[in-house]
């Protein structure tokens, strides 16, 4: 009789070794019980994830109601209050890339229309992202790295800025970080599949399908999230993944690309919306690096040095992803790819790659962990002082103190490109109900759509069909001839305008916009003005024909700045 016991035991030991090798970070070799003097691993993991979430919520609620929306938020606000058929019709004309977000906000904004509710989804998404960054650090290294990375994300001015903005970018960041976490789990599941048999194979399949589903949904929130696939492919290359792992990822990636194709085709037809962009430069790349690591000099240089240290161990064991191997491609490749593509056709804006920010604090925290462990080894024989916790606390405190002025300034309405509430208040102080109003260009009608109370009863001189009925953002305007006839019957008109058009620094492209400027120059003179940022509310009255720009001669009383 053959004794097969040793053979079975050998196979069991090999299976256990394979499963252990696939476990992340400090999970390998961790005893099942509580270590003397330390909290259980699950408790440390929960603390690492929950604390950054709470900190992000705290910073996010600070100044959430700024008292004004800027133009992009105003678009979200007014589109979200339309019916679903009206939103669907709009997406055939503009903003198809934001379609899923608009439908989500259609369910949220009507609950209590206002700035706080408009921004709440972004704030919640930013808090989730901070927790996901912490979970990534915990899984790839250890809980304290997750805690530090999550806190660095939570106090980042860039993350805080978009946490308080009623647009889709914070949600895209949450989806991309969740997809990255699922990617790491799926790679780990492949490593354990051989050890646990057919059940493991089923889990692997589910892990990759979850990854593909989350990333597909994220790409429908903004199509440039598809660049995350480049980062994940680079992570597999650094891990020297086997053919089976590449095939599993390739199937999920292919599904993501296929589901995104309709969006790509529609948004390509709407690419004129990005005509205002310019190709990024080397200065653009340097600015993004500073934004990711810390806009202030003290935070920037400290974080840059720690991130370089965090790059040590970029490639781990074959088939296993490392913290640096995941986070470096995540932080670098999506922005770099979009900047390179923008040299041919400008597409790059930093908010389009907000999701890449998640990689930077993880690299910094991993580097800080390496430095702290070295200090502990050096100091442990000399003093029982807890070097690692104190070093981590000092790092986060330094980041908060140095960036607090930036975080505070970001809560001021004037920090955004414009403040439509201030423009609305200026119009309310001066224009009487029922007076004629002209918007120059038509996009400035955004003020009236966002704050309709101020313009209730006003006669919109150029409007032919309102936005919801015409399937446009700002409505369809009359032709130049009809506009000329309407203005011929006016003795005075209030103009809500982009100041660069009034001063001649910006030339309008549409015929009706050129007609507005020409009619104001020929038949009217300015007599009163309030200015808010780049926008002006100006009263024109009929007067003798004048030449030049409609904003040239200042007529008393002098315009008052607001």
C-alpha positions in Angstrom: 0.0 0.0 0.0 1.4 3.4 -1.0 1.5 6.1 1.6 0.2 9.3 -0.1 0.2 11.4 3.1 3.5 13.2 2.5 2.4 14.1 -1.1 -0.9 15.6 0.1 0.8 17.5 2.8 3.3 18.9 0.3 0.6 20.0 -2.0 -1.3 21.7 0.9 1.9 23.5 1.9 2.5 24.7 -1.6 -1.2 25.9 -1.9 -0.9 27.7 1.4 2.3 29.4 0.4 0.8 30.5 -2.9 -2.3 32.0 -1.1 -0.1 33.8 1.4 2.1 35.3 -1.3 -1.0 36.8 -3.0 -2.1 38.6 0.2 -1.4 42.3 0.3 1.1 44.1 2.5 1.0 43.3 6.1 -1.7 40.6 5.7 1.1 38.1 4.9 2.2 36.3 8.0 -0.1 38.3 10.3 -1.3 36.1 13.2 -5.0 35.5 13.6 -5.1 36.8 17.1 -4.3 40.3 18.5 -0.7 41.2 18.8 0.4 42.2 22.3 0.0 46.0 22.8 -1.6 46.6 19.4 -5.2 47.0 18.2 -6.6 44.1 16.1 -5.8 44.5 12.4 -9.5 45.0 11.5 -9.8 47.8 14.0 -6.7 49.6 12.6 -8.0 49.1 9.1 -11.4 50.6 10.1 -9.7 53.6 11.7 -7.5 54.1 8.7 -10.5 54.3 6.4 -13.0 56.1 8.5 -10.9 59.0 9.8 -10.0 60.4 6.4 -13.7 60.2 5.4 -14.7 62.2 8.5 -11.9 64.8 7.9 -13.0 65.2 4.2 -16.6 65.7 5.3 -15.4 68.3 7.9 -13.4 70.3 5.4 -16.1 69.9 2.8 -18.9 71.2 4.9 -16.8 74.2 5.8 -18.0 77.0 3.5 -20.2 74.7 1.4 -22.8 77.4 1.0 -20.7 80.2 -0.5 -23.7 82.3 -1.5 -23.1 82.0 -5.2 -22.7 79.6 -8.1 -20.2 80.0 -11.0 -21.2 79.3 -14.6 -20.5 75.6 -14.8 -22.4 74.9 -11.6 -25.2 77.1 -12.8 -25.5 74.9 -15.9 -25.8 71.8 -13.7 -28.4 73.6 -11.6 -30.6 74.7 -14.4 -30.3 71.5 -16.5 -31.1 69.3 -13.4 -34.5 71.0 -13.0 -35.6 70.1 -16.5 -37.6 67.0 -17.3 -35.9 63.8 -18.4 -37.2 64.3 -22.1 -35.8 67.8 -22.1 -32.4 66.6 -20.7 -32.3 63.9 -23.3 -33.0 66.4 -26.1 -30.3 68.7 -24.8 -27.7 65.9 -24.8 -28.1 65.6 -28.6 -26.9 69.2 -28.9 -24.3 69.7 -26.1 -22.8 68.2 -23.0 -23.4 64.5 -23.9 -20.3 63.8 -21.8 -22.2 65.0 -18.7 -25.4 63.2 -19.5 -25.3 60.6 -16.8 -24.4 63.2 -14.2 -27.3 65.5 -15.3 -29.7 62.6 -14.9 -28.3 61.8 -11.4 -28.7 65.5 -10.4 -32.2 65.6 -11.8 -33.1 63.1 -9.0 -31.2 65.1 -6.3 -31.6 68.9 -7.0 -35.4 69.0 -6.9 -35.4 67.7 -3.4 -34.3 71.1 -2.2 -33.1 73.4 -5.0 -30.1 75.3 -3.8 -26.3 75.4 -3.6 -25.8 73.0 -0.7 -27.9 70.2 -2.3 -26.3 70.9 -5.6 -22.8 70.3 -4.1 -23.7 67.5 -1.7 -23.1 64.6 -4.2 -19.6 66.0 -4.9 -18.8 66.3 -1.2 -20.0 62.7 -0.5 -18.0 61.4 -3.5 -14.9 63.2 -2.2 -15.3 61.7 1.2 -15.7 58.2 -0.4 -12.6 58.8 -2.4 -10.6 59.7 0.7 -11.8 56.4 2.3 -10.9 54.4 -0.9 -7.4 55.9 -1.0 -7.0 54.8 2.6 -8.2 51.3 1.8 -5.7 51.1 -1.1 -2.9 52.1 1.1 -4.0 49.6 3.8 -4.2 46.8 1.2 -1.0 47.5 -0.6 1.2 48.3 2.4 -0.3 48.7 5.9 -3.1 50.6 7.8 -1.0 53.5 8.8 0.0 54.1 5.2 -3.7 54.1 4.3 -4.5 56.5 7.1 -1.8 59.0 6.1 -2.6 58.8 2.4 -6.3 59.2 3.1 -5.7 62.3 5.3 -3.3 63.8 2.7 -6.0 63.4 0.1 -8.7 64.9 2.5 -6.6 68.1 3.1 -5.5 68.6 -0.5 -6.7 71.9 -1.9 -7.5 70.3 -5.2 -9.7 67.6 -3.7 -11.3 70.2 -1.5 -12.0 72.5 -4.4 -13.9 69.9 -6.4 -15.6 68.5 -3.3 -17.4 71.9 -3.2 -18.4 72.1 -6.9 -21.6 71.0 -8.4 -20.0 69.1 -11.3 -19.1 65.5 -12.0 -15.4 65.5 -11.4 -15.5 64.4 -7.7 -17.8 61.5 -8.6 -15.4 60.5 -11.4 -12.5 60.5 -8.9 -14.5 58.2 -6.6 -15.3 55.8 -9.4 -11.8 55.7 -10.7 -10.3 55.1 -7.2 -12.9 52.4 -6.6 -12.0 50.8 -10.0 -8.3 50.9 -9.0 -9.1 49.1 -5.7 -11.1 46.5 -7.6 -8.2 46.1 -10.0 -5.8 45.4 -7.1 -8.2 42.9 -5.6 -8.8 41.2 -8.9 -5.0 40.8 -9.4 -4.7 39.3 -5.9 -7.6 37.0 -6.6 -5.8 35.6 -9.6 -2.9 34.8 -7.4 -5.1 32.8 -5.0 -7.3 31.1 -7.6 -4.9 28.1 -8.1 -4.8 27.5 -4.3 -8.5 27.3 -3.8 -9.7 25.6 -7.0 -12.9 26.2 -8.9 -14.4 28.5 -6.2 -11.4 30.7 -6.6 -11.9 30.8 -10.4 -15.5 32.0 -9.9 -14.3 34.7 -7.5 -11.7 35.8 -10.1 -14.3 36.2 -12.8 -16.6 38.2 -10.4 -13.7 40.4 -9.4 -12.9 41.3 -13.0 -16.5 41.9 -13.9 -17.0 44.2 -10.9 -13.9 46.1 -12.1 -15.2 46.4 -15.6 -18.7 47.5 -14.5 -17.4 50.2 -12.1 -14.9 51.6 -14.6 -17.6 51.6 -17.4 -20.0 53.5 -15.2 -17.2 56.0 -14.3 -16.4 56.5 -18.0 -20.0 57.4 -18.6 -19.7 60.1 -16.0 -16.7 61.5 -17.9 -15.2 59.7 -20.9 -11.6 60.7 -20.1 -11.7 58.3 -17.2 -10.9 55.6 -19.8 -7.3 56.7 -19.6 -7.2 54.8 -16.3 -6.8 51.7 -18.4 -3.3 52.9 -19.4 -2.3 53.2 -15.8 -3.6 49.7 -15.0 -1.9 48.2 -18.0 1.4 49.8 -16.8 0.8 48.3 -13.3 0.5 44.8 -14.9 3.7 45.4 -16.9 5.6 46.4 -13.7 4.2 43.3 -12.0 5.5 41.1 -14.8 2.0 39.6 -15.0 1.5 36.3 -16.7 -0.5 35.6 -19.9 -3.6 34.6 -17.9 -3.7 37.8 -15.9 -3.3 39.9 -19.1 -6.2 38.0 -20.7 -8.5 38.5 -17.8 -7.7 42.2 -17.6 -7.9 42.5 -21.4 -11.5 41.1 -21.5 -12.6 43.6 -18.8 -10.8 46.5 -20.5 -12.3 45.6 -23.9 -15.8 45.6 -22.4 -15.1 49.1 -20.9 -14.0 50.4 -24.3 -17.0 48.9 -26.2 -19.5 50.3 -23.8 -18.0 53.7 -24.1 -18.0 53.8 -28.0 -21.5 55.5 -28.3 -20.4 58.3 -25.9 -17.2 58.8 -27.9 -19.1 59.1 -31.2 -21.6 61.6 -29.8 -19.1 63.7 -27.9 -16.8 63.9 -31.0 -19.6 65.5 -32.9 -19.8 68.1 -30.0 -16.1 68.8 -29.9 -16.6 72.5 -30.7 -17.4 73.0 -27.1 -13.7 72.6 -26.4 -12.6 75.2 -29.0 -11.6 77.6 -26.2 -8.8 75.2 -25.0 -5.1 75.7 -25.8 -2.4 73.1 -26.0 -0.8 72.4 -22.6 2.9 73.3 -22.0 5.7 72.2 -19.8 4.5 74.9 -17.3 1.1 73.1 -17.3 2.7 69.9 -16.3 4.8 71.6 -13.6 1.7 73.3 -12.3 -0.2 70.0 -12.1 2.7 68.3 -10.2 2.6 71.2 -7.6 -1.2 70.8 -7.4 -0.9 67.1 -6.8 1.9 67.3 -4.2 1.0 70.6 -2.5 0.7 74.2 -3.9 2.8 75.7 -1.1 6.6 75.4 -1.2 7.0 73.7 2.2 4.5 71.0 1.5 5.6 70.5 -2.1 9.3 69.8 -1.5 8.6 67.6 1.5 6.0 65.6 -0.4 8.2 65.4 -3.5 11.1 64.0 -1.5 8.8 61.4 0.3 7.2 60.4 -3.0 10.7 59.7 -4.5 11.4 57.5 -1.5 8.0 55.8 -2.0 9.1 54.8 -5.5 11.6 52.3 -4.0 10.4 48.8 -4.6 8.5 49.8 -7.8 8.4 46.2 -9.0 7.7 43.4 -6.5 7.4 39.7 -6.9 6.3 38.4 -10.3 2.5 38.7 -10.7 2.1 40.9 -7.6 1.4 44.6 -7.8 3.1 47.0 -5.4 2.0 50.4 -4.0 4.5 52.3 -6.2 3.6 50.0 -9.2 -0.1 51.0 -8.9 0.2 54.6 -7.7 2.9 56.0 -10.0 1.1 55.0 -13.3 -2.2 56.3 -11.8 -0.8 59.7 -11.0 1.3 60.1 -14.1 -0.1 58.3 -17.2 -3.7 59.7 -17.5 -2.5 63.4 -17.3 0.5 62.7 -19.5 -1.6 60.9 -22.2 -4.2 63.7 -22.3 -1.5 66.4 -22.5 0.2 64.6 -25.4 -3.1 64.1 -27.2 -3.8 67.8 -26.6 -0.8 68.8 -28.7 -2.8 67.8 -31.8 -6.3 68.7 -30.6 -6.5 70.6 -27.3 -8.5 68.6 -24.7 -6.6 69.1 -21.5 -8.0 70.7 -18.4 -6.7 69.7 -14.9 -10.2 68.9 -13.6 -10.5 66.2 -16.4 -7.8 64.2 -14.6 -8.7 64.9 -11.0 -9.0 61.2 -10.5 -5.2 60.8 -11.0 -4.7 62.8 -7.7 -5.4 59.6 -5.8 -2.0 58.2 -6.6 0.1 61.1 -5.3 -0.8 60.9 -1.5 -0.3 57.1 -1.6 3.3 57.5 -2.9 4.0 60.2 -0.3 2.6 58.1 2.5 4.5 55.0 1.4 7.7 57.1 1.4 6.9 58.5 4.8 6.4 55.0 6.1 9.8 53.9 4.8 11.4 56.9 6.5 9.5 56.4 9.7 10.5 52.7 9.9 14.2 53.6 9.4 13.9 56.2 12.2 12.3 53.7 14.4 15.1 51.2 13.9 17.7 53.9 14.6 15.9 55.4 17.6 14.4 52.3 19.2 17.6 51.3 21.1 18.0 54.8 22.4 14.4 55.8 23.4 11.0 54.2 23.7 9.5 57.3 22.2 6.8 56.4 19.6 8.6 57.8 16.5 6.2 56.5 13.8 2.9 57.9 15.1 4.5 61.3 15.9 6.2 61.5 12.5 2.8 60.8 10.8 1.0 63.3 12.9 3.7 65.9 12.1 3.4 65.3 8.4 -0.3 65.8 8.3 -0.2 68.8 10.6 2.5 70.4 8.4 0.3 69.9 5.3 -2.8 71.4 7.0 -1.0 74.4 8.4 0.7 75.3 5.2 -2.4 74.9 3.1 -5.0 76.4 5.4 -4.8 79.8 3.8 -5.5 78.2 0.4 -8.3 76.1 1.7 -9.8 79.3 3.3 -9.5 81.4 0.2 -11.2 78.7 -1.9 -14.4 79.2 0.2 -14.8 82.8 -1.1 -17.2 83.1 -4.0 -14.8 85.4 -5.9 -12.2 82.6 -6.0 -14.2 80.9 -8.8 -14.1 82.2 -12.4 -17.3 84.2 -11.8 -20.1 84.7 -9.3 -23.5 84.7 -10.9 -25.2 85.5 -7.5 -23.3 88.8 -7.4 -24.3 89.6 -10.9 -27.9 88.8 -10.0 -27.8 91.1 -7.0 -26.3 93.9 -9.1 -29.1 93.6 -11.6 -31.8 93.5 -8.8 -30.4 96.7 -7.3 -30.7 98.7 -10.5 -33.1 97.2 -13.0 -36.9 97.7 -12.4 -39.3 94.8 -13.1 -40.4 94.6 -16.7 -37.5 96.4 -18.2 -35.8 95.0 -21.3 -32.7 92.9 -20.9 -30.0 91.9 -23.4 -27.6 89.1 -22.7 -24.2 89.4 -24.5 -23.3 86.7 -25.4 -26.3 84.4 -25.1 -24.4 82.3 -22.5 -24.8 85.1 -20.0 -28.5 84.2 -19.8 -27.2 81.6 -17.4 -27.7 84.3 -14.7 -31.4 84.6 -15.3 -31.8 80.8 -15.6 -30.0 80.3 -12.2 -31.5 83.2 -10.3 -34.8 83.7 -12.1 -36.3 85.8 -9.3 -34.2 88.8 -10.2 -35.3 88.8 -13.8 -39.0 87.8 -13.3 -41.1 89.9 -15.6 -38.0 91.2 -17.5 -38.3 91.3 -21.3 -35.5 89.2 -22.9 -35.0 91.2 -26.1 -33.1 88.6 -28.1 -34.8 85.3 -26.9 -36.9 83.4 -29.4 -37.4 80.0 -27.7 -36.3 79.2 -24.1 -33.7 76.6 -23.5 -35.8 73.7 -22.2 -38.2 74.0 -25.2 -35.4 74.5 -27.8 -33.1 71.7 -26.5 -30.3 74.1 -25.9 -28.5 75.4 -22.7 -29.4 79.1 -23.1 -32.3 79.2 -25.5 -32.5 79.9 -29.2 -32.2 83.6 -30.1 -33.8 85.7 -32.9 -32.0 86.5 -36.1 -30.2 89.8 -36.5 -33.1 91.4 -38.5 -35.7 90.6 -35.8 -33.3 91.8 -33.1 -32.8 95.1 -35.0 -36.6 95.7 -35.1 -37.1 94.9 -31.4 -34.3 97.2 -30.3 -35.6 100.0 -32.6 -38.6 100.3 -30.2 -36.5 100.6 -27.1 -35.4 103.8 -25.3 -33.3 102.0 -22.7 -32.0 98.5 -22.2 -30.1 96.7 -19.5 -27.1 94.6 -20.8 -25.7 91.7 -18.9 -22.4 91.1 -20.7 -19.0 89.6 -20.7 -16.8 92.7 -20.2 -14.2 91.4 -22.8 -16.9 91.8 -25.5 -17.9 95.3 -24.4 -14.2 96.4 -24.4 -13.4 94.8 -27.7 -10.9 92.3 -26.3 -13.1 89.4 -27.5 -14.8 89.3 -30.9 -18.1 87.4 -31.2 -18.4 84.7 -33.7 -22.2 84.4 -34.2 -24.0 86.9 -36.4 -26.6 87.8 -33.8 -23.8 88.6 -31.3 -22.1 90.9 -33.7 -25.5 92.5 -34.4 -26.0 93.2 -30.6 -22.7 95.0 -30.4 -23.3 97.0 -33.5 -26.8 98.1 -32.4 -25.5 99.2 -29.0 -22.7 101.2 -30.7 -25.0 102.8 -33.3 -28.1 103.7 -31.2 -27.3 103.7 -27.5 -24.8 105.1 -25.0 -23.9 103.6 -21.6 -24.9 105.6 -18.5 -24.5 103.2 -15.5 -22.6 100.1 -14.8 -21.9 97.6 -12.0 -19.0 95.2 -12.4 -18.6 91.7 -10.9 -15.4 89.9 -12.0 -15.5 89.5 -15.8 -19.2 90.3 -16.0 -20.9 93.7 -16.2 -24.5 94.9 -15.7 -24.8 98.1 -17.8 -27.6 100.4 -18.6 -27.8 101.8 -22.2 -30.1 104.6 -23.2 -31.0 105.8 -26.7 -28.7 108.6 -27.8 -26.9 110.1 -30.8 -25.1 107.7 -33.1 -21.6 106.9 -31.8 -18.7 105.1 -33.3 -16.4 102.5 -31.9 -16.9 100.0 -29.2 -20.2 100.2 -27.3 -18.2 100.5 -24.1 -15.8 103.2 -25.2 -16.7 106.6 -23.7 -17.4 106.5 -20.0 -20.5 108.6 -19.4 -21.2 110.0 -15.9 -21.9 108.8 -13.4 -18.7 106.8 -13.3 -19.2 103.0 -13.2 -19.2 101.6 -9.7 -17.2 98.5 -8.9 -19.0 95.9 -6.9 
